[in-house]
Amino acid sequence: MFWLARKILIPVAAFAGGMYYQSTLGSDRCAEAGGAQRAGICWTSE
């Protein structure tokens, strides 16, 4: 049972951590580049 939980929880935690990283640090970088972030995508006017 432990290996099954580990097999499921590690990818879920990694995915959630990646989404959190993108939503926080990604938006900061996007704002510095003069863009606006909508739906998780950085839009810049070039």
N, C-alpha and C positions, 0 to 999 in steps of 0.2 A: 504493500500500500504506500509506503514511504517513497519508493522509487517512482511510482505513478504520479504522486503529488509533485515530486521534484521535477519530473519530466514535463508536467503541465505548468507549474508555477514559475519556473525559471524563464521560459519564453514569454509568458504573460507579463512578468515583472520587467523583462528587458524591453518589451514592446511599450509598456506603459512609461517606463523611464525614457525611452527614445521620444515618445510623443510629448512628454513633459519638457524634455530638453529642447525640442524643436519649437514648442509653443512659447517658451520663455526666452532662451538665448537667440533663437531664430528671429523673433520679432524685434529684439534689440538690434541685431545686425541689419535687419530689413529697414528699420527706422533710420539707422545711420546712413544707409545707402540712399535715403530719400524715397523709400517706397512705402506702400501700405500693405498690410497683411490681411487677406480675406480668405476664409475657409482653409487656413493653413498654407496658403500660397503667397509668396511675396511678389507683389505687383509693382513694377517700377515704370515710370514713363520715360522711355528712351526713344 
